[in-house]
Amino acid sequence: VAGARRPTAASEGTSSRPHGPKEALEKGEVPVGCLVVHHGEVVGRGRNEVNETKNATRHAELVAIDQVLDWCKQQNRDYTEVFANSVMYVTVEPCIMCAAALRLMSILSCLFMLGNCRFGGCGSVLSISSDDMVDSGEPFECVSGYRAKEAVEMLKAFYRQENPNAPKSKVRKKNNRN
């Protein structure tokens, strides 16, 4: 039927908690975690692995996408059909890079706990998820704000701790000469 794209996130019937933000926090990563649910089954999980792998592209969403692709291969499933009927649950609004990847995969929808006013690709900075773009996959539904307080507390915990991966300061200390 023309115009009848796919079921909505609400019809997926899952109110899952994103996978991995606490594990990411314990590893010194920004506490972002996610999972991908396809017809009620978790088919992909991810957490930030940027510091751990020293690879700036290992955001939770991309790790989860890789897991879904592996699941599709193991199950002999067409990844386009799987993503078209899957919902991603994620701690923080996907950044522009991750939103573009989700759009290229034609994911059904993305539910995130907290907006990302610096890098958000689902409306906070750019609307990669819904803008008209040529040859960039299907637009997808974004829903924000579920369990926001939980996400805020994890982010506060991250920013309270010292980042062991931060470069040593190059600032010279002034001598106290009188």
FENGICOR-V219884 format. One record per residue. N is the residue number from 0. RES is the residue in one small letter. SS is DSSP state (a for helix, b for strand, c for the rest). OMEGA is omega in degrees with one decimal (none if undefined). Layout:
n=N res=RES ss=SS omega=OMEGA
n=N res=RES ss=SS omega=OMEGA
This chain:
n=0 res=v ss=c omega=179.6
n=1 res=a ss=c omega=179.0
n=2 res=g ss=c omega=178.7
n=3 res=a ss=c omega=-172.4
n=4 res=r ss=c omega=-173.9
n=5 res=r ss=c omega=175.0
n=6 res=p ss=c omega=-179.8
n=7 res=t ss=c omega=177.4
n=8 res=a ss=a omega=-179.4
n=9 res=a ss=a omega=-178.8
n=10 res=s ss=a omega=177.1
n=11 res=e ss=a omega=173.2
n=12 res=g ss=c omega=-178.8
n=13 res=t ss=c omega=175.0
n=14 res=s ss=c omega=-172.7
n=15 res=s ss=c omega=174.3
n=16 res=r ss=c omega=177.6
n=17 res=p ss=c omega=-179.7
n=18 res=h ss=c omega=164.3
n=19 res=g ss=c omega=-177.5
n=20 res=p ss=a omega=178.8
n=21 res=k ss=a omega=177.4
n=22 res=e ss=a omega=177.3
n=23 res=a ss=a omega=179.5
n=24 res=l ss=a omega=179.4
n=25 res=e ss=a omega=179.8
n=26 res=k ss=c omega=-180.0
n=27 res=g ss=c omega=179.3
n=28 res=e ss=c omega=169.8
n=29 res=v ss=c omega=-172.0
n=30 res=p ss=c omega=175.5
n=31 res=v ss=c omega=177.2
n=32 res=g ss=b omega=179.9
n=33 res=c ss=b omega=169.6
n=34 res=l ss=b omega=178.9
n=35 res=v ss=b omega=-177.5
n=36 res=v ss=b omega=179.2
n=37 res=h ss=b omega=-178.6
n=38 res=h ss=c omega=176.1
n=39 res=g ss=c omega=-179.4
n=40 res=e ss=b omega=175.4
n=41 res=v ss=b omega=-177.7
n=42 res=v ss=b omega=177.9
n=43 res=g ss=b omega=178.1
n=44 res=r ss=b omega=176.4
n=45 res=g ss=b omega=170.8
n=46 res=r ss=b omega=178.6
n=47 res=n ss=c omega=177.6
n=48 res=e ss=c omega=-174.2
n=49 res=v ss=a omega=-178.6
n=50 res=n ss=a omega=-177.8
n=51 res=e ss=a omega=-177.0
n=52 res=t ss=a omega=-174.8
n=53 res=k ss=c omega=-179.1
n=54 res=n ss=c omega=-174.5
n=55 res=a ss=c omega=-179.8
n=56 res=t ss=c omega=-176.5
n=57 res=r ss=c omega=173.5
n=58 res=h ss=c omega=-177.6
n=59 res=a ss=a omega=-177.1
n=60 res=e ss=a omega=-179.1
n=61 res=l ss=a omega=174.6
n=62 res=v ss=a omega=179.2
n=63 res=a ss=a omega=177.3
n=64 res=i ss=a omega=178.1
n=65 res=d ss=a omega=178.6
n=66 res=q ss=a omega=177.5
n=67 res=v ss=a omega=178.3
n=68 res=l ss=a omega=176.0
n=69 res=d ss=a omega=179.0
n=70 res=w ss=a omega=180.0
n=71 res=c ss=a omega=179.0
n=72 res=k ss=a omega=-179.7
n=73 res=q ss=a omega=-177.3
n=74 res=q ss=a omega=-176.6
n=75 res=n ss=c omega=-178.5
n=76 res=r ss=c omega=176.4
n=77 res=d ss=c omega=-175.8
n=78 res=y ss=a omega=-179.3
n=79 res=t ss=a omega=177.4
n=80 res=e ss=a omega=-178.4
n=81 res=v ss=a omega=-179.9
n=82 res=f ss=a omega=-179.3
n=83 res=a ss=a omega=179.8
n=84 res=n ss=c omega=-178.3
n=85 res=s ss=b omega=177.9
n=86 res=v ss=b omega=173.5
n=87 res=m ss=b omega=173.4
n=88 res=y ss=b omega=-174.7
n=89 res=v ss=b omega=-176.2
n=90 res=t ss=b omega=-175.4
n=91 res=v ss=b omega=177.6
n=92 res=e ss=c omega=178.1
n=93 res=p ss=c omega=176.2
n=94 res=c ss=b omega=-178.5
n=95 res=i ss=a omega=179.6
n=96 res=m ss=a omega=-177.0
n=97 res=c ss=a omega=176.8
n=98 res=a ss=a omega=177.7
n=99 res=a ss=a omega=178.1
n=100 res=a ss=a omega=178.7
n=101 res=l ss=a omega=179.1
n=102 res=r ss=a omega=178.0
n=103 res=l ss=a omega=178.0
n=104 res=m ss=c omega=-179.2
n=105 res=s ss=c omega=177.7
n=106 res=i ss=c omega=179.5
n=107 res=l ss=c omega=-177.9
n=108 res=s ss=b omega=-179.0
n=109 res=c ss=b omega=175.6
n=110 res=l ss=b omega=-179.6
n=111 res=f ss=b omega=-173.3
n=112 res=m ss=b omega=-170.8
n=113 res=l ss=b omega=177.0
n=114 res=g ss=c omega=-178.4
n=115 res=n ss=c omega=-172.0
n=116 res=c ss=c omega=178.3
n=117 res=r ss=c omega=-172.4
n=118 res=f ss=c omega=-171.2
n=119 res=g ss=b omega=179.7
n=120 res=g ss=c omega=-179.4
n=121 res=c ss=b omega=174.2
n=122 res=g ss=c omega=-178.2
n=123 res=s ss=c omega=177.2
n=124 res=v ss=c omega=174.9
n=125 res=l ss=c omega=178.8
n=126 res=s ss=b omega=179.3
n=127 res=i ss=c omega=-177.2
n=128 res=s ss=c omega=-172.0
n=129 res=s ss=c omega=-178.9
n=130 res=d ss=c omega=174.0
n=131 res=d ss=c omega=179.2
n=132 res=m ss=c omega=180.0
n=133 res=v ss=c omega=174.7
n=134 res=d ss=c omega=-178.3
n=135 res=s ss=c omega=179.7
n=136 res=g ss=c omega=-177.8
n=137 res=e ss=c omega=171.1
n=138 res=p ss=c omega=178.6
n=139 res=f ss=c omega=-180.0
n=140 res=e ss=b omega=174.2
n=141 res=c ss=b omega=177.9
n=142 res=v ss=b omega=-177.2
n=143 res=s ss=b omega=168.1
n=144 res=g ss=c omega=179.5
n=145 res=y ss=c omega=179.9
n=146 res=r ss=c omega=-176.3
n=147 res=a ss=a omega=-177.8
n=148 res=k ss=a omega=179.0
n=149 res=e ss=a omega=179.1
n=150 res=a ss=a omega=179.5
n=151 res=v ss=a omega=-179.3
n=152 res=e ss=a omega=178.4
n=153 res=m ss=a omega=178.6
n=154 res=l ss=a omega=176.9
n=155 res=k ss=a omega=179.3
n=156 res=a ss=a omega=179.0
n=157 res=f ss=a omega=-175.7
n=158 res=y ss=a omega=174.4
n=159 res=r ss=a omega=-177.0
n=160 res=q ss=c omega=177.8
n=161 res=e ss=c omega=179.3
n=162 res=n ss=c omega=-178.8
n=163 res=p ss=c omega=-178.6
n=164 res=n ss=c omega=-179.7
n=165 res=a ss=c omega=178.8
n=166 res=p ss=c omega=177.4
n=167 res=k ss=c omega=-178.4
n=168 res=s ss=c omega=178.5
n=169 res=k ss=c omega=-177.2
n=170 res=v ss=c omega=177.4
n=171 res=r ss=c omega=177.3
n=172 res=k ss=c omega=179.7
n=173 res=k ss=c omega=173.7
n=174 res=n ss=c omega=177.2
n=175 res=n ss=c omega=177.8
n=176 res=r ss=c omega=178.6
n=177 res=n ss=c omega=none
